[in-house]
Amino acid sequence: MYERMEVHTHNWTPQRIKELRRAFGESQEQFCQRFRVSLGALRIWEQGQGEPSGPITVILDQLELELKTRQSDELQPQAS
């Protein structure tokens, strides 16, 4: 049986984009290279002068899901 994956579409606020990028320990330049986004576009998003749209929003959703999964795994007690 397949596990259901929840993907949420967010209003990507400048702060949330910045927090997500930083949570993965990436500079703006690293993030842009990894996801083939222009540095100018990322700066516009992080400064609140525009919002991401199209395929990058799916990537951001997936990154957030991955981050939540990591955080959840870290909270689980380790088996001895």
C-alpha positions in Angstrom: 0.0 0.0 0.0 1.2 3.5 -0.8 1.8 6.0 2.0 0.0 9.3 1.5 2.2 12.3 1.2 0.9 15.6 2.3 2.1 18.6 0.3 0.9 22.0 1.3 1.1 25.1 -0.8 2.2 28.0 1.3 2.2 31.7 1.0 5.9 31.9 1.0 6.8 34.8 3.2 10.3 36.4 3.0 11.0 35.2 6.5 9.9 31.6 5.9 12.0 31.3 2.7 15.1 32.7 4.5 14.5 30.4 7.5 14.1 27.3 5.3 17.3 28.1 3.4 19.2 28.7 6.6 17.8 25.5 8.2 19.6 23.6 5.5 22.8 25.6 6.2 23.0 27.2 2.7 24.0 30.6 1.7 22.0 32.4 -0.9 24.5 31.5 -3.6 24.5 27.8 -2.6 20.7 27.6 -2.6 20.6 29.2 -6.0 23.1 26.8 -7.5 21.4 23.8 -5.9 17.9 24.7 -7.3 18.9 26.7 -10.4 17.3 29.9 -9.2 18.8 33.2 -10.0 20.4 35.1 -7.1 18.3 38.1 -8.0 15.0 36.2 -7.7 16.0 34.7 -4.3 16.9 38.2 -3.0 13.6 39.6 -4.3 11.7 36.8 -2.4 13.7 37.2 0.8 13.2 41.0 0.7 9.5 40.7 0.2 9.5 42.4 -3.2 8.0 39.4 -4.9 6.9 35.9 -4.3 8.1 32.6 -5.8 5.8 30.9 -8.2 5.8 27.8 -10.5 8.0 24.9 -9.9 10.1 26.5 -7.2 7.1 26.5 -4.9 6.9 22.7 -5.2 10.6 22.5 -4.3 10.1 24.8 -1.3 7.1 22.6 -0.2 9.3 19.5 -0.5 12.1 21.1 1.5 9.8 22.1 4.2 8.4 18.5 4.4 11.9 17.2 4.5 12.8 19.6 7.3 9.8 18.6 9.3 10.6 14.9 8.9 14.2 15.5 10.1 13.0 17.4 13.1 10.4 14.7 13.9 13.1 12.0 13.6 15.4 14.0 16.0 12.6 14.1 18.6 12.1 10.3 18.5 13.8 8.4 21.3 16.8 6.4 20.2 16.5 2.6 20.6 19.1 1.1 23.0 
